[in-house]
Amino acid sequence: MMERRKQGASVRQWIEEERERLSERAYALAEDCAFYGAFYAQCVESTAADAHEVFLETPLAYNYFRENLHRLDCAGVLRFYKLAAIHHTIRIVRRRKKDLDWQEMKSAMEQVYEMNGQELEMAELLYGCSGLYRSGFYELFHKTTARYLFGDRILSGFSFAFIGNFWYNSYNGFMASFGGYVPFHVRMKSAL
């Protein structure tokens, strides 16, 4: 019990440290492009809230993330932020195909999250899958989450469903906060 609390305190600290660091980078990007800066600043904040909730505050049975809390380290927290950025970027570009350019969004994402070549290649493959085989994208993303965060190659049905439900709710929560006060089309007109 004491070990779990200690691990939770470390994870809480790592979530906040990455939130602060990535937020600074997103706000710096806003000087070049207000839309991308605002998008990724909100993405960072939403991901921090999601991380607190799913790793620390939701003691549900079959919570894949909380079950693997003992395997999470500082690098894993950063990978979680990167996965959320990849997921939300792909979803919004696919949803707003006419308004947003994948290459520009990917470049902005790379700037904020300091993605390496393998991570950019992973993002490119996931984006390609989302266009060619839309329903397959979700399955691939759920498996990618488990593999990239914890190295798991095999998921139980419960874990797979939990991860899928998590990303669905994460994106919807993110979009509700991003477009809540200033509608998306207004952000686009004023920023691009």
One Martini backbone bead per residue (centre of mass of N, CA, C, O) as a GRO file, in nm:
protein
  192
    1MET     BB    1   0.059   0.062  -0.022
    2MET     BB    2   0.302   0.256   0.010
    3GLU     BB    3   0.417   0.210  -0.274
    4ARG     BB    4   0.169   0.318  -0.431
    5ARG     BB    5   0.182   0.607  -0.317
    6LYS     BB    6   0.466   0.671  -0.413
    7GLN     BB    7   0.407   0.627  -0.712
    8GLY     BB    8   0.178   0.837  -0.730
    9ALA     BB    9   0.357   1.081  -0.658
   10SER     BB   10   0.547   1.055  -0.897
   11VAL     BB   11   0.338   1.071  -1.123
   12ARG     BB   12   0.226   1.345  -1.050
   13GLN     BB   13   0.493   1.495  -1.095
   14TRP     BB   14   0.538   1.414  -1.393
   15ILE     BB   15   0.282   1.535  -1.506
   16GLU     BB   16   0.346   1.831  -1.421
   17GLU     BB   17   0.619   1.868  -1.556
   18GLU     BB   18   0.519   1.812  -1.846
   19ARG     BB   19   0.300   2.022  -1.857
   20GLU     BB   20   0.484   2.268  -1.826
   21ARG     BB   21   0.682   2.214  -2.057
   22LEU     BB   22   0.472   2.182  -2.291
   23SER     BB   23   0.325   2.450  -2.255
   24GLU     BB   24   0.560   2.632  -2.324
   25ARG     BB   25   0.590   2.523  -2.614
   26ALA     BB   26   0.303   2.596  -2.711
   27TYR     BB   27   0.321   2.902  -2.654
   28ALA     BB   28   0.559   2.947  -2.846
   29LEU     BB   29   0.404   2.857  -3.102
   30ALA     BB   30   0.183   3.086  -3.093
   31GLU     BB   31   0.369   3.305  -3.221
   32ASP     BB   32   0.346   3.166  -3.509
   33CYS     BB   33   0.065   2.994  -3.432
   34ALA     BB   34  -0.229   3.018  -3.279
   35PHE     BB   35  -0.372   2.752  -3.335
   36TYR     BB   36  -0.150   2.545  -3.264
   37GLY     BB   37  -0.094   2.650  -2.982
   38ALA     BB   38  -0.384   2.611  -2.872
   39PHE     BB   39  -0.416   2.316  -2.934
   40TYR     BB   40  -0.162   2.210  -2.766
   41ALA     BB   41  -0.230   2.341  -2.498
   42GLN     BB   42  -0.498   2.185  -2.464
   43CYS     BB   43  -0.382   1.904  -2.493
   44VAL     BB   44  -0.205   1.912  -2.243
   45GLU     BB   45  -0.425   1.970  -2.033
   46SER     BB   46  -0.606   1.726  -2.098
   47THR     BB   47  -0.389   1.510  -2.049
   48ALA     BB   48  -0.339   1.570  -1.755
   49ALA     BB   49  -0.625   1.505  -1.662
   50ASP     BB   50  -0.629   1.217  -1.771
   51ALA     BB   51  -0.389   1.108  -1.611
   52HIS     BB   52  -0.499   1.150  -1.334
   53GLU     BB   53  -0.752   0.982  -1.370
   54VAL     BB   54  -0.635   0.701  -1.490
   55PHE     BB   55  -0.389   0.659  -1.278
   56LEU     BB   56  -0.518   0.789  -0.984
   57GLU     BB   57  -0.870   0.824  -0.978
   58THR     BB   58  -0.952   0.522  -1.116
   59PRO     BB   59  -1.064   0.235  -0.932
   60LEU     BB   60  -1.117   0.026  -1.156
   61ALA     BB   61  -1.193  -0.238  -1.305
   62TYR     BB   62  -0.978  -0.275  -1.575
   63ASN     BB   63  -0.764  -0.051  -1.543
   64TYR     BB   64  -0.499  -0.047  -1.734
   65PHE     BB   65  -0.334   0.194  -1.624
   66ARG     BB   66  -0.347   0.131  -1.316
   67GLU     BB   67  -0.235  -0.163  -1.335
   68ASN     BB   68   0.048  -0.015  -1.464
   69LEU     BB   69   0.178   0.191  -1.264
   70HIS     BB   70   0.444   0.031  -1.180
   71ARG     BB   71   0.559   0.077  -1.497
   72LEU     BB   72   0.577   0.377  -1.460
   73ASP     BB   73   0.750   0.654  -1.594
   74CYS     BB   74   0.863   0.944  -1.710
   75ALA     BB   75   0.871   0.846  -2.006
   76GLY     BB   76   0.577   0.737  -2.005
   77VAL     BB   77   0.440   1.008  -1.966
   78LEU     BB   78   0.540   1.132  -2.229
   79ARG     BB   79   0.414   0.917  -2.413
   80PHE     BB   80   0.125   0.986  -2.336
   81TYR     BB   81   0.126   1.270  -2.453
   82LYS     BB   82   0.199   1.184  -2.743
   83LEU     BB   83  -0.044   1.004  -2.797
   84ALA     BB   84  -0.255   1.223  -2.765
   85ALA     BB   85  -0.152   1.403  -2.991
   86ILE     BB   86  -0.182   1.202  -3.217
   87HIS     BB   87  -0.478   1.137  -3.186
   88HIS     BB   88  -0.597   1.429  -3.202
   89THR     BB   89  -0.471   1.505  -3.471
   90ILE     BB   90  -0.592   1.289  -3.648
   91ARG     BB   91  -0.889   1.342  -3.585
   92ILE     BB   92  -0.897   1.646  -3.676
   93VAL     BB   93  -0.797   1.612  -3.963
   94ARG     BB   94  -1.016   1.410  -4.056
   95ARG     BB   95  -1.258   1.600  -3.981
   96ARG     BB   96  -1.085   1.869  -4.117
   97LYS     BB   97  -0.961   1.835  -4.413
   98LYS     BB   98  -0.996   2.128  -4.541
   99ASP     BB   99  -0.851   2.299  -4.297
  100LEU     BB  100  -0.621   2.078  -4.257
  101ASP     BB  101  -0.272   1.994  -4.235
  102TRP     BB  102  -0.083   1.732  -4.162
  103GLN     BB  103   0.209   1.840  -4.192
  104GLU     BB  104   0.171   2.091  -4.015
  105MET     BB  105   0.072   1.947  -3.761
  106LYS     BB  106   0.315   1.759  -3.730
  107SER     BB  107   0.522   1.985  -3.697
  108ALA     BB  108   0.398   2.110  -3.444
  109MET     BB  109   0.409   1.855  -3.273
  110GLU     BB  110   0.714   1.820  -3.284
  111GLN     BB  111   0.785   2.084  -3.139
  112VAL     BB  112   0.637   2.033  -2.868
  113TYR     BB  113   0.722   1.701  -2.828
  114GLU     BB  114   0.992   1.603  -2.939
  115MET     BB  115   1.001   1.410  -3.177
  116ASN     BB  116   1.109   1.135  -3.314
  117GLY     BB  117   1.143   0.938  -3.584
  118GLN     BB  118   0.968   0.701  -3.477
  119GLU     BB  119   0.725   0.873  -3.389
  120LEU     BB  120   0.667   0.995  -3.668
  121GLU     BB  121   0.624   0.725  -3.808
  122MET     BB  122   0.390   0.634  -3.634
  123ALA     BB  123   0.206   0.871  -3.705
  124GLU     BB  124   0.202   0.818  -4.011
  125LEU     BB  125   0.081   0.533  -3.999
  126LEU     BB  126  -0.177   0.608  -3.846
  127TYR     BB  127  -0.277   0.810  -4.053
  128GLY     BB  128  -0.294   0.617  -4.291
  129CYS     BB  129  -0.495   0.423  -4.156
  130SER     BB  130  -0.726   0.636  -4.116
  131GLY     BB  131  -0.774   0.649  -4.435
  132LEU     BB  132  -0.784   0.340  -4.534
  133TYR     BB  133  -0.878   0.216  -4.224
  134ARG     BB  134  -1.069   0.339  -4.000
  135SER     BB  135  -1.147   0.101  -3.807
  136GLY     BB  136  -0.841   0.009  -3.775
  137PHE     BB  137  -0.727   0.246  -3.618
  138TYR     BB  138  -0.836   0.186  -3.336
  139GLU     BB  139  -0.705  -0.085  -3.296
  140LEU     BB  140  -0.415   0.012  -3.342
  141PHE     BB  141  -0.410   0.229  -3.118
  142HIS     BB  142  -0.457   0.044  -2.877
  143LYS     BB  143  -0.204  -0.131  -2.926
  144THR     BB  144   0.000   0.103  -2.926
  145THR     BB  145  -0.041   0.193  -2.640
  146ALA     BB  146   0.055  -0.068  -2.499
  147ARG     BB  147   0.333  -0.085  -2.638
  148TYR     BB  148   0.448   0.209  -2.584
  149LEU     BB  149   0.408   0.217  -2.269
  150PHE     BB  150   0.455  -0.128  -2.181
  151GLY     BB  151   0.510  -0.363  -2.411
  152ASP     BB  152   0.242  -0.478  -2.499
  153ARG     BB  153   0.106  -0.739  -2.720
  154ILE     BB  154  -0.122  -0.832  -2.519
  155LEU     BB  155  -0.481  -0.821  -2.483
  156SER     BB  156  -0.747  -0.797  -2.326
  157GLY     BB  157  -1.070  -0.726  -2.370
  158PHE     BB  158  -1.083  -0.522  -2.137
  159SER     BB  159  -0.836  -0.349  -2.211
  160PHE     BB  160  -0.921  -0.276  -2.495
  161ALA     BB  161  -1.185  -0.135  -2.412
  162PHE     BB  162  -1.067   0.072  -2.219
  163ILE     BB  163  -0.884   0.218  -2.419
  164GLY     BB  164  -1.104   0.294  -2.620
  165ASN     BB  165  -1.277   0.458  -2.423
  166PHE     BB  166  -1.067   0.657  -2.342
  167TRP     BB  167  -1.010   0.790  -2.624
  168TYR     BB  168  -1.293   0.880  -2.680
  169ASN     BB  169  -1.323   1.064  -2.425
  170SER     BB  170  -1.072   1.237  -2.464
  171TYR     BB  171  -1.151   1.371  -2.730
  172ASN     BB  172  -1.425   1.487  -2.644
  173GLY     BB  173  -1.314   1.658  -2.411
  174PHE     BB  174  -1.119   1.824  -2.576
  175MET     BB  175  -1.327   1.946  -2.779
  176ALA     BB  176  -1.506   2.081  -2.566
  177SER     BB  177  -1.274   2.274  -2.466
  178PHE     BB  178  -1.171   2.392  -2.740
  179GLY     BB  179  -1.488   2.463  -2.850
  180GLY     BB  180  -1.662   2.597  -2.621
  181TYR     BB  181  -1.607   2.922  -2.648
  182VAL     BB  182  -1.454   2.875  -2.926
  183PRO     BB  183  -1.521   2.800  -3.213
  184PHE     BB  184  -1.357   2.638  -3.452
  185HIS     BB  185  -1.410   2.829  -3.700
  186VAL     BB  186  -1.307   3.082  -3.549
  187ARG     BB  187  -1.021   2.991  -3.497
  188MET     BB  188  -0.947   2.951  -3.793
  189LYS     BB  189  -0.996   3.240  -3.902
  190SER     BB  190  -0.802   3.392  -3.689
  191ALA     BB  191  -0.526   3.205  -3.739
  192LEU     BB  192  -0.491   3.135  -4.071
   0.00000   0.00000   0.00000
